[in-house]
Amino acid sequence: MSKREAINRYSLIVNRIRRSPATFKDINNYLERESEIQDCNFNISKRTLKRDLEDIFSLYKIDIQYDFSAKVYRIVSHDEPDLNNRMLEAFDTFNALNQTEGISKFIHFEKRRPNGTENFHGILHAIQNSKMIKYTYHKYWNDEVSPRLLAPYGLKEFKNRWYIIGKDDKDGEIKTFGLDRISDLEITAKKFTYPVGFDLNELFANCFGIINQKNLKPEQIVLSFDAEQGKYIKSFPWHHSQQILKDDDNEFQISLYVPPTFDLMMEILSYGERVKVIQPESLRDEIKNRYVKALENLNQ
């Protein structure tokens, strides 16, 4: 069997067990049906399945184990649901793009700048081994380019961009830097001590986006959308604190417990006339002022 067919079989095994925990017979029957559909031989023995599961974990970090009490195979999450979901998402995308030939005319990719993920592995290595990193940082808003020395604490994603959070050696402040603005990355031999009690998830738990302004405290934000837009907001929540207050044919209303940061205001403004700020009044006024300013710019 070719490597391509083996990878295709891995994909089929994962997809079958994702649907529901499965016995060896369930898996084998599924592979037999796919063998006929795809004109391949995906049939396996229990020994081959054991080896396949080891390969799947080695390649994709998807851990499938046999549950002896229920006598089924199931995916084990290890209490990291976000990581597991992202690994499965990446697995789906990789296998779809890797196994299908001549698909460029059927898929339209976003034409966007590189997002800095080429430095992802190196930065993760530095974080895990408590090593300082050096790089050149380019600020978009004033074209300033500056060398940086950072103690990296973690990585965060927001709106398909990745950011590194760490302590800037220049002033000792914890800051956020976009990976797409980093170049000439160097992992130094200089070690740093990871701060006791620092929790990246806790740092951004009550934040919308990447901005964590210490002077802004979380507060109850209530937003109202039209019913059609509400369907999208319901399927793809803005924040883990999101609660649905109203959901009918006329209105979809939610509450969030976050600070009214710049990131949040930009998200609200992006929905135009399809969203209304109910509370707080200060955020409502700020959004109104930005629309007034935008109208003034259009009339100039």
Secondary structure, 3 states (H helix, E strand, C coil): CCHHHHHHHHHHHHHHHHHCCECHHHHHHHHHHHHHHHCCCCCCCHHHHHHHHHHHHHHHCCEEEEECCCCEEEEECCCCHHHHHHHHHHHHHHHHHHHCCCCCCCCCCCCCCCCCHHHHHHHHHHHHCCEEEEEEEECCCCCCEEEEEEEEEEEEEECCEEEEEEEECCCCCEEEEEHHHEEEEEEEEEECCCCCCCCHHHHCCCCCCCCCCCCCCCEEEEEEECHHHHHHHHHCCCCCCCEEEEECCCCEEEEEEECCCHHHHHHHHCCHHHEEEEECHHHHHHHHHHHHHHHHHHHC
